[in-house]
Amino acid sequence: MSDKSQSSPRLLDSINLPSDVRKLDQAQLVRLAGELRDEIISVVSQTGGHLAPSLGVVELTLALMSVFDFDHDKVVWDVGHQAYAWKLLTGRKDDFHTLRTKDGVSGFPKMSESPYDHFGVGHSSTSISAALGMAVARDLSGKKNEVISIIGDGSMTAGLAFEGLNQAGHIDKKMLVILNDNEMSISKNVGAMSHFMSRNLSSRWVRRFKKDMETILNAVPAIGEEMLNYARRSEHSLKSFFTPGMLFEAFQFNYMGPIDGHDIKALQRAFRLYQDLDEPVLLHVLTKKGKGYAPAESNPTFFHGVGRFEPETGQARKVAQINSVPTYTDVFGDTLCQLAKQDDRIMAITAAMPEGTGTACFEKKFPERFIDVGICEQHAVTFAAGLATQGYRPFVAIYSTFMQRAYDQIVHDVCLQNLPVTFCLDRGGLVGEDGPTHHGVFDLSFMRHIPNMTVLVPSSEAELADCMATALTHDGPVAIRYPRGAGYGVPLKEKPEPFALGTGEVMIQGEGVAVVAVGSRTYPAIEAVKEFAAETGKQATVFNARCVKPLPEKQLLELVNTHHSLVLLEENTLQGGFSSAVLEFLSDSDALGNCKIKRLGIPDEWVEHGTQIELREQLGINTSGIKKVVQELFDKN
């Protein structure tokens, strides 16, 4: 962290809009970079967030604002978890301390939050396509503004990024794609030569010379066109030999770089050079994740998305844990390793998230059976389908919200062919501070209606292990959905045990009102019913459905026939989710009778960011909300 002087006011305090940055000289820009880092570190240490990515693009952000006019020009930050400096400089510094807190500043660019957030993001690899759409719209409208896409090297692994590049190069639209490379290792010598070759092959006099030579060669009878094509091939070959730009030149982009992404002057020169061009340009910049904060520089993976920490040391703040209850993610990883010891057909597949999905331990123990495909969820699913055709049992571990990207592959490549692929949907339900782009609240809806798909939702960490064992015995696709965070302290069995599909479990036997729950809401329902019984002497039933497809039909019929009211409880959107499935079944079976039905879940609206506790309370799906509904149903009868 930079030294702070009490005698001189912060430059940051005088910056309200991007136009204020354009007034600063080089020394002031460097000073402001330090102040931005201090502010980001200070706030994120209290709120958690994406620290290392945002620290890595401070100079890039300042250089952009010092050259371009973002009252007219447009920028799309890919993924968006590197946009904290952008937020601080676009009118949100006074509220920045509320980052990722309920009703506070979002952790991602959000169009409704600021006119300077030109495109809302949260998932990767979308920036080039979105920016190209803006560029086409600009030209159709006769406007002259610049359009800029900023994409990380990790996001460039996704097919969507290359689809955008391909179309942009094909239609030859003026736009700037900035490749923020913070992972590749390029030596200083090669980097210097690359910068030299790129700069000079793109400089103004070279481009004038090229146009003059094209005119001359085209005028030469018979051989002029052939000579011109040879000259073009020679230039591209020479440039690509010294730079990693061959791929981007193939997409018809003018490649520049790589240059130091922490050198504001170099970035400004590159941006001004681009402004003089009338074609798609890819600028390759080299940055360091966590730049300026030693703990983040040395451990960028930990500080990519970090919880609260001590800014002086970088150590995570201690959070009280009840009996060291493991997280669902940890239980998943440990159970997968346990099952894999006994079954060499098991393969683990993830999409650039080995630590986040708990598969890192599998990678260490079974490296030959572990595949990280990068940010390529569609490929991961079809790749798993190919494995399954050859007798393997792939477990595809991807966050619920990211599995949405592979819907077509789930339908056609796995379910249509009834292949035994197990989808492990981590972060199912409300994830908290990352907000609507990351809440996994649609999976039950988009999984359960696909023929051949089995959908399991464990009520606890112990039942998660049993669900995994059950999936291994089933000869068809299975989706297992489980939440973010710690379990409920339910003891794990020595060996996971499969259960019969289409069966649930009565957790508390009562009468009158039955709470039929799935997943993370089951144990809060138990707590609510116990509290209600202690207060009123009335004992409701709690039923853990655990199978969304196939439903525990026989047990549901028994419940509706023996209770005057059912509460259908889930942490999924109510549209097409678990409660919809139950209502469809009861209606089709003509079994509703006079039984009253109350549904609790996610309404048909976007749930913003906040802690999981806050959001569940807001939606009435926490213990007190469940108890209130049980009380109301008893009162009505």
N, C-alpha and C positions, 0 to 999 in steps of 0.2 A: 504494500500500500504506500501511496506517496506521502511525503511530509506535508503537514498542514500548517499553514501560517495564520496565526490569529490577527496579524496586522493587516493583511490584505484580504478583501472580500473575495468570495469564490466567483470565478467567471460564470460558472454554471447558473448562479442565481440571476444573472442578467440575460440568460438565453431562454427565450420563450417559444421561438419558432425557428424553422430552418433558415429563414432569411437573416436571422441574427448571426448565424454561423458564418455566412458569406462575408461578413464585415471583419472577421478576425484575421490577423496575420499568422505567419507560421509559428512563431513563439507562443502565441495565444492558443493556437490549435493544439500544440503539444501539451501545454498546461491544462487545457480543458480535457484532454484525453485522460490525464491523471485524475482529475476531479471526477470524471465519469466513472472510472474504475473504483474509486473510493466509495462513491454513492451506491454503485451496483453491489459491491461486496458488503457494505453495511446493511443494505435492505435485504438482500438475499440471505444473509446470515440469520435474519429474523423470520423471514417468510418461507425460506426454501425456494428453489427454482432452478432454472437452467443457467448456471453461473459460467462455466468454462466457455460455452459457445458465445455468450454475449461479451465476455472479456476479450475474446479473440477478434472481434470485428469493430472495436472502438475507433481505430484510425480509419478503417474503411468507411464507417458511418460519417465521420467528420469530413473526409475527403469528398464523399458524395454530396454532402450538404454545402460544401464550400464551392462546388463547381456547378451543380445543377440547381434548378429552380423548382422546388417541390410544391409550389403553389400551382404549377402547371404540369411538371414532369411527374411520371409515375414510377413507383418501385414496388416490386413484389418480393418479399422475403420468403424464401422457401422454408417450410416447416414453421419458422417464425420464432423458434426458441432462442435466437440470437439477436432479437430486436429490442433488448432493454435500453441500450444507449439511444436508439431511435425514439423510444417512448419518452425518455427524459428530455429530448431535444424538440419534441413536438407538442409542448403544452401540458405535459403530464407529470412534471417533476414534483409539483406540490402534493400530488396524490400518489407518487411512486411508492411511498411507504406502505400503501395498501395492496401492493402487488400480490395477486393470487389469493387474496382474502375475500370473503363474502362481500359483495357489492363494491369491491375495489377494482384496481387496475388488472386487466386480464394478463395472463402470462404469454399471450400470443397476439399478433396483429388482429385487429377486430374493426371492421368498417364502421360499426355503430358507435365505437368508442372515440374515433378521431377521423377527421377528413384526411389526415396524412397516412392512415392505414388504408392503402389503396386496394387491398385484397385480403380477406380473412383466410388464415391458414392454421395449421395444426398437424396435418399429415404431410408427409414429405413428397418431393418430386413434382409438385404442381406448378411451380413458379414460371417455368418456361412456357407452358401451354397458356396459362392465364395472361402472362405478359404479351404473348403473341396475339391473343384475342384483343388486348388493349391496343396493340400496334395497328392491327387491321381496322379496328373501330376508329382510331385516330385518322388514318388515311381516308377512310370513307367519309369522315366528317370534315375533312379539309383542315385539320389542326396540325400543329407543328411540334407538339411536345415530345420529349424523349420518353422511352419506356425501358425500364431496367429490371432484370431478373437477377436475384442473388441466390445461388444454389451451392450447397456443400458437396464435397467429393463423395460423401456417403450417399447423398440423395441421387447422385448420378448413376448409381447402380440400378435404379428402377427404370423399367421400360418406358414409363410415361414421360420421363425426362427426354429420352431419345426420340420418342414420337414427336414431342414438341420441337426438338432440334431439327428433325427431318422436315417437318412442315415449314418451319421458319426459314430454313435454308432454301427450300424449294420455291417459296413464293418471294424470297429475297426482300423481306421486310426489314427496315432499319430498326434495330433494337440492340441492346447491350445485355449480354449474359455474362455475369461475373461468377466464375468458378472459384469458390472459396475453398482452397485446398489446405486442410490442416492435418492431414494424415500422411500424404506421400512424402517419401524421403528423396530429395533431389540435392545433389552435391552443389557446393558453391560454384565450382568451375562450370558445370553444366548449366546451372541457373544463370550465371553471368553471360555465358555465350547465348543462351536462349533469349535473354532480355535484349542483348545486342542485335541478334538476327531479327527478332520480332519487331523491334522498334525501327530498325533501318529499312526492313522490307515493307513497312507500313507507313513510312514517313512521307511527307507531302511531296518532296521533289521526286522520290521514287515513283509515287503514284502518277505524277504528271508525265514522267519519263515513260512509264508503262503505257499510258494512253497514247502518247505520241508514237511509240514503237508499234502499237497495235494498228494505228492508222496507216503507218508506212508499210508494215508487213502485209496488211490486207490489200494494199494497192499493187503488190508484186504479182504479176500474172503467173498463173499455174501453181506456183509453189508457196505463195504468200500465206495461205490459210494453214498449210501443213507446218510451215516454219513457226507461225503464231502458236499453234497447239503445242509444238515441241517446247517453245519458250515457256509457256504456262506450266507444262509438266516439269520442266527443269526448276522453275522457281519454287513450285510446291514441294518437289523432292528435296531441294536444298534446305528450305525452311523446316520441313518435317524431320530431316536428318538431325538437326540441331535442337529441336524442340519436341515436346510431347503433343504437338498440335495437329499431327497427321489426321487423327480421327475427326477433329472439329473442322478441319479444312475439307474433309470428305463430305461433311454436311453443308458445305458452301458457306461456312462462317469464316470471317477474317480472324485468325487466331493471333492474340497478343499475349506475351508473357513467357514464362512466369515472372512476376515481379513481387517484391516484398510488400506484403499486405499491411505492414506496420510503418511503412515509409509514406507519409502523407504527400510529400512532394512528388514522388514517383507515381502515386495513384492519381494525383491531380493531372500530371502530364498525360497519363494514359486516357483519362476521361476527356481531356480537351482534344486529344488526337481522335478519339472516337467521334466527338461532336462534328469533326470535319469530314467524316465518312458518311456514306449514304447506303449502307448495307448492314447485314447482321454481323456483329462482332462478338467474339468470346474473349474475355479478359481473364487470364489465369493468375490468381493472386495466392501467395503462400502466407498463411497465418499460423499462429500458435494458439491452440486452445488454452484458455486460462491465462493469457498474456498479462503480465504485470502482477500476478498473485502467485507466489511460489508454490503453495500447496496445490493449487489448481493446475499449474504447469506440470508438476511432477506426477499428478494423478488425475488427468483430465476425464477419465472414465467415471470416477467417483463424483467429480464435480460437474459432470454433464447435466444431470438432474439430481440435485442434492437437497436434503432436508435442512433443518436449522443447524448452524454450526458456530463455533467460536471463531470470529474473524482473525484474532491474533495468532491462532495456531492452526486453524483449518479443521480442528477436531469436531466431530459431530456432537451436538448437545445431547446429553444423556436424557433418555426418555424412559420413564418408569414402565417396566414390563411386569405383567402379572404372571409370576412363575415362569418367566421366559417362554411364553407361548409362541410356538413357531408360526411363521406366516404360511399362508396357503401355497405361495410360490416355493418356499423351502420344502414343504411336505411333498409337493409335486415332484421336485427334482430328486429328492431322496427316494421316493417311491419308484420313480422311473428307473433309477439306478438299481434298486432292489429287484424289480421285475426283470430288468435286462440281464442280471446275473443268471437268472433261471431260464431265460428265453432269448436266444441269440438272433431271433427274427426282429427284435425291437430296434428301430432306428429313431433317433431324435432329430427333428428339423426345426430350425427357428429362422426368423428373418431379421438379422442384425441385432438380436436382443438376447444373447446367451445369459448375461447376468440378470436382466430383467425378468426373464421367463423361468429362471432356475435351472436351465440346462447346462450351465457352465460346469457343474460337477460331473454331468454325464460326459461332457467333452473330455475331461481329464481322465475318466475311468474307461471310456469306450471311444477313443478318438476316431477309430475307423468307422464307427456307426453314428457319428455326429456330423451334421451338415448345417452350416450357417450360409444361407443363400444370399445374404445382404437384404437390402430393402426391396424385396421382390416377392411379395405375398402371393401373387398369382402363380409365379413360377414354383414357389414352395409347395403349393397345393397339387399342381399337376405333376411335379417331380415326385411327390409322395404317392400319387396315383400310379405312376410308373413303377415305383418300388413295390407297391402292393400287388401289382399284376404278377410279380415274380416271387411271391410267397413271403415277402417281408411285412412287418407290422409297424408302419411309421406312426409316430406320435408327433403331430405338428403343433408346436407351442407358439402361439401368437396372441398378442393382446386382442381382446374382443373388438375394440374399435378399429384395429388394423385388419382384422379378418374380413371386414366389410369390403375391402378392396379386392377380394378374391371370390366374390359371390358366384360369378359365372363358372369358375373352375370347380367350385364345390358342387354346383348343380350338375354340370355336364361331365366333368372328368372323374368325379368320385361317385356321386350318388346315382347317376344314370347307369353306371357300370357296377354299382353295388360293391365297391371295393372297401376292404377293411382298413380305412384310414381313421385315426382318432384325432380329432381337433380339440386341442387343449386351450380353452379360451380364458386366459388370465385377465384380471381387471374387469370381470363381468360385473355390471352394475355401476354404481356411482363411484368414481375414482377420487373425487375431491377437487383439489386446487387447480388441476389442469383444465377443468371445465368441459364444455359441451363437445369439443373436438375429441375428447378422450374418454368421456363416459361410455361404458359398454352396455347400453340400455336397449339395444335393438336385436341382440343375437338370438334370444328365444323366438322372436317373431320371424327372423329371416332363416332360421335353421329348421324350425319344427314343421314348416309346410312343404319341405322337400321330400318326395318319396324316397324310401329306404333309409332315411336319416333317423338315428336314435339320439335323443337329447336327454342328458343326465345333469342334475343340478344338486350337488352335495350340500347337506345342511351344516357340515363341519369339516375340519381338516381330516378327521378320521374317516369320514364318509367319502372324502375326495379319493383317498387311497383305495377304498373299496370300489369306487366308480372306475378307477383305472384298471383294476383287476377284472371288473365286469366287462369293460370294453375289449380287453384282450381275449375274452372268451367268445365275443360276438363276431360273426362273419359278415360284417357290413360296416358302413360308416357310423361313427359315434362322435357326438360333440359333448364335451364336458365343460361346464361353465362354472367358474369360481371367482370369488371377489379379491380385491386388493387388500392387503393387510394381514394382521394376525388372526388366527383361528379363535375358537372359543374354549380352548383348553381341554377338549375332549381327548382322552387318552388314545394314542395310536395302538393298533393291534400289532402283535409281533409279525403277523403276515396278513396282508390285505385279503379280504374275502369277497368274492363276487356275490351278487344278489340277483334274484330273478327280475328280469325286466318287466315293467308294468306293475310294480309293487311299491307301496310306500310303507310308512311305519307310524303307528299311533304313539305319540310321545307322552301325551296326557289324556286319559280317558275322562270325559265329562258328559254333560248333557246340555241340551238347549242350543248353544252356539258352538260351532266347530270352526276353528281357524285352520284353513288348509293352506300351508305355506310351502315355498320352495326356496332352497339356497340360503343365502345369508340372513333372510328374515325369519327363519325357523326358530332360532334360539331367542331372539327378541320377542317372538310370539309366546314362547314358553314362559319367559320372564313376565310378560304382560299378564298372561292368564294366571300365573301364580300370585302376582300382586293383587289382581282383581279378586281372586278367591279369598285371599287373606283379608281384604277390605270388606267383602260383601257376603262371603260364605257360599257364593255361587261358583261352581266349577265348570268351566268351558273345556271343550276338547281341543287338542292341538294335534294336527296330522301333518307329518313330513311327507310330502308327495314325492320328492326327489326325482321322479320320472316325468318329464314334460311330454316325452314321446318315446314309447307308448305310455299313455296315462294309466294310472292305477284304477282302472274303470270299476272293477268289482267293489273296491273299497270306497270309491266316490259315491257309488249308488247306495251303499250302506249308510254313509254319512248323511246324504240328503234325505234318506228315509227315516233317520233317527234323530234329526235335529231340525229345529224350526228356522235356523239361520246359518248360512255359511259365510265366512270371511275368506275371500281368495286373495292371497298375499304374495307379492313378488317384487323384485327390484329390477323390473324390465318395463318398457313401455306397455301400457294397457292395450294398445292397438295390436292385436294379433299375438299377444303373449300367452303366458300360462293361463291366466284367468279366461281369456278368450277360448282357449282350447277346452277348458272345463265346461264353459257355457255351451259351446258347440256340441260337446258330447252329451250333456244333460238334455239339451233341446232335442237333439236327434234321437235320443233314447226316450223322449217324452217322459222325463223323470223329474222335472222341476217341481211339479205339483204346487204346493203353497209355500215352499221353502223360499225364504228371503235370501238374496245374494248381495253382498257388499264387496266391491273390488277395491283393493289398495295396491298402488304401484306408481309408475311414472306417468303423468298426464301427457296429453298430446301437445307438448310445448318443450322448448329447449331449457334444460336445467343449467344454470350458470355455475361459476366456480365458487368454491367454499369448502370447508372441511366436510368429510363424510358425515360427521355427527350433525353439523348445521343443516346440511341438505336433507338428510333423512328426517330431521325434525320439521323442516319446512314443508315436506311432502306428507307428513303424517304417517311415515312407515317405520318409525322408531317405537320403542316400548310404550311410551305414553300415548302415541297416536293409535297404536293397536288397541291398547286398553280402553281408550275413549270409545272406539267403534264397538268393541265387545259390550261395553256398558250400554250404549245406545240400543243395540240389538236386544239385549235382555230387557231393557225398559219398554220396548215396543211390544213385548210379548209377556 
